[in-house]
Amino acid sequence: MDRASTTFARLSAYGALAATGPDARAFLHAQLTNDVAALPVDCARIAGWCSAKGRLLASLLVVPHADAFVLQIARELAEPVAKRLAMFILRSKAKLSDASEEWHQYGLWGRGAAGQLSAFGLAVPAGPLAVAAAQDAFAVRVDEERFLIFARTAFSCAGREAPEPEWQLQEIRAGRPLVVQATQDQFVPQMMNFELIGGVDFRKGCYPGQEIVARAQYRGQVKRRMLRARVKAAPFPGQDLFADDGHAIGAVVNVAPSPEGDYELLAIAQTGSGSLHLGAPGGPVLERLTLPYAA
């Protein structure tokens, strides 16, 4: 095990929902943008929960675990989303709750990360978004050498402990957005590139906002898209972006400091736009960076 090349971070900005009961799978399938009905027990799936207008109320990583489901979510949204989503259970034999205090979350990455999983009794998930579970913990393979760990008890990893923003920077560079309070109910899934990262299934049938999401996809009505960029000034989620002519044409989604001393971010902006200014007309100009997928 190459401990020197392993980095881990304790993830406090992320919370968790728990969906339990015999109808939990069917309930989630009917509410989320992705197929949960056919989700294998050893595979996680990105999904969103939308308003009736098709705008994302939450971004989720759905993970089957022990005849139930754990859903990663922005921690600040866990309690309100749990309460609001539970209102739709009605007569289903399902229960949805905020489980943020039940699960410690860790990001683990680097050449020695897979060996570190084994040291803590977890098998190495085989492929992208594959899940390896033990009784009180599970790991999700996020990228080739990057893993997300949920554990009921706290633990320490060998290697370098990094501040949480280093993990968030990894997520930004992977082009994986996280809906937070400042961006909640603002964007349809395609604006956040959800269909490009496997977060929308257009064949699964109805869910809240499904008609609007499908119409945006097939009628070419998505006029804003998520991009990755760099800027010297410190941005914040929800901050407006402006074009050269002074019009607001986008907003910041997620932010993390970079080793170079500036900030990398995911942002949504009007397609075909030119220069993007942060915070005000004439504000700092964003330097556009590439995403690991075609947007």
N, C-alpha and C positions, 0 to 999 in steps of 0.2 A: 504494500500500500504506500503510495507516494504522498505522505502527509504534507510535505513541504509545498506541494502544488495544489493543495485543497484549501478552499476558502468557504466559510459559512457565515450566515447572518441570521440573527433572530428577527422575525418579521412581526412587528407590532402594529403595522398599518393595515394588516389584513385580518379580517374576522372570518367567521364560519357560521353557516346555517346547517341545521340537521333536519333531514326529512325522513321520518320513520313511519311504520305502519304498512299493512298489506297493500294499500292503494298509493303509496308514496311514489312509486315509479310512474304510474298512470297520471297522477296529479302533476308531477313535474313535466311530463311529456306534454300535457295539455296547456301548460303555462309558459314554457320556455321556447326559445327560437330554434333549438336543436332537438334531435331525436334522442330521447331518453328511453323510450320503450325498448329499443334494440341495443342499448348500451351494454357491452359485455362487462362482467364483474371485474375484469382486470384492465379496464381502460377508462380514462377520464375524458371529459369532453368540455370544450368551451361553449358557453351559451349566454344568452341575454334574456332579461325579463323586460318586457315593453309595456308602455301605457297603451290605452286604446287608440292613441294617435300614432302608434308605431315608434315611439321614442324610448330609448333605453333608460330604464329605471335602475338597472343594475347589470354589471358584467359579472359572470360567474364561471368558476371552474367546477364542474359537477363530477364527483368522485364516488363510485359505489364503495360501500364499506360495511361489512357485517350485516347484510340484509337491510341496509339503509343507505342513505346518501349524505355525504358531506359536501357542502357548496362553499368554496372560497369566495369572499366578497370583500369590498372595502370595509374596514372595521367600522367606520363612522356610519355606514348604511345598514349594518347587520341588524340592529334592533328594529329600526323603522320598517325595513323591507320585510323582516320576519312577521311583524304584526300585520302589515298591509297584504302581503301574499297569503297569509293564513286565512284572511277573510274569504278567500275563494275556495277553501276546502269544502265547505258546505257539508254534504252527507258522506263525503269520502272517508274511508278509514285510513286517514293519514294525519300526521302531526308535523308541524313546522315550528322550529324554535331557533333562537339565537344561541349558538353553541361556541361562541368565541372564547369563553372562559374554559371550555372543556379541552381545547386543542392548542398546544404550543406549535407554532409554525416556524420552519427554518428553510432558508435557501442554502443550497450546497452546490458548489461548482469547482471546476478545475480537473486536471488529469487524474488526481487521486480521489475524486468524489465517489466513484463507484466502489472502490475499496473501502471507503469510510462507511458506506451503507452496510456493507457486509459486517463490519466491526460492531454495528449496533443491531444486528439480528435481522436486517432487512435484505431481501434479495434485490438484485439489480433489475429494474424494469427493462424489458427487452427492446422497446421501440418508442417512438414519439407518443407521449401522453399515456404510455403503459403504466400500470399500477402494480406495485408489489406490496403486499400487506402482511403484517403480523397482528397479534391480538390487540395491542394497544397503540399501534403506529402503522403508518403506510407512507410509501414514497411514490411520487409521480415523476416520470422522466420528462422534463420540460424541453430540453435540447440534448444534443449529443453528450455533453459533459456537464449538464446542469439538472439538478433535481430539487423538487419541493417535498419537504417532509412535514407530516402532521404526527404529533405524538401526544399522548395523554399526560405524560410526565416530562418534565424538563430534562434536557441532557446537554452535554458539551461534546463538541467534535474536536478531534485532533486537527491541527492546521491553524490557519490564520482566521481569527474572528474579525469580520468586517462590519462597519456600520450599515444599517439597513438601506440607505440610499445607493450603495454599490449594487445590491440586488435589483433595486428599482431601475438603475441604469441598464442592467442586463435585460430587463423586461422592455425598456424603451428601445434598445438596440434590436430586440427581436420583433418590434412592432406590435406588441401586445398591450392594448390599452386597458386601463382600469377606470371604470366609472366611479367618480367620487361625488360628494354632495354638490360641489360647484358645477358639475357637468351633468347632473341627473336630469332626466326628462328634457334633454336638449337636442339629441341627435338620433336619427334612425340608425340601425346597425351598420348599413353599408357606409355611412359617413365615417364610422370607426373601423372600416375595413373588416368587419366581422365575417363576411362571406369569404374573404381571402385567407383568414386564419382558421377556417373550419367552424365558425360559430353560428352559422345559419344553415338549416336544412330546408330547402324550398319544396320538398316533396312530402314533408311529414304531416301536413294538415294544419288545422286551426290552432291558434294561440292568440293572446291579446295583441292587437295591432298587425296581425298577419297579412291582411289584405293590403294595408298601406306599405308594408315592407316588400311584399311581392310586386305591387304596382311600381314601386321605386326601382326594383330590379329589372323588370321586363319592359318598362316604358322609358328607361333611361332618364329618370327624374332625379338622379343623385348628382347634384351640382356642387357638392362639397365633399372633400376627401381628406383622410388623415395622412399626414406627412411627418417625417422626422427632421429635426433641425437642431442647430446649435446657436446660442446667443450668449453675449457676454454679461448682460444684465440678468438679475434673478427674476425669472417669471413665476407665475403661480397658476394652478388650474382654474379655468374659467376666465382668465385674463383675455381681453379682446386683442385681435390682430387687425391691423389696418393696411389698406393698399396705399400706393403713392398718392392717389387722389383724395385720400382722407376718409374713405368709406370703410366701415367695419366689415370685414369679410371672413372672419374666422375667430377661433378661440383656442387657448392652450388646453390640453387634455391632461398630460402628466409631465413631471419635471424631475430631474436628478442632476446633481453636480457631477462634472466629469473630472478625470485626473488632470486635465490640462488647465483647470481653474475657471472654466466657463460652465455653461449649463447645456445639457441635451434635453430635448423635449419631444413629445408627440403633440401635434396640433392639427386642428381641422381648419381647412381654408377652401375658398372657392377654387374650383378647378380652372386651370389656365391662368391663374393670377400671377402677377410679376413679383416685385419685392414685397415682403411682408414686414411690417413694423410692429414692434411689441408695445402694447399699452396705450399708444397715442399716435396720431399722424406725425411722422417725423421721428418716431421713437427708434430704439435700436433695431437694426435690420437682422432678420433671421438668415443664417446660412443653411441652406437646404442640404440634407444628408440622405443617403440611400436607405431604403428598407430592404430586408432580406427576402421580400416577395414583390411581385409586380403589382403596383397600385394604380 
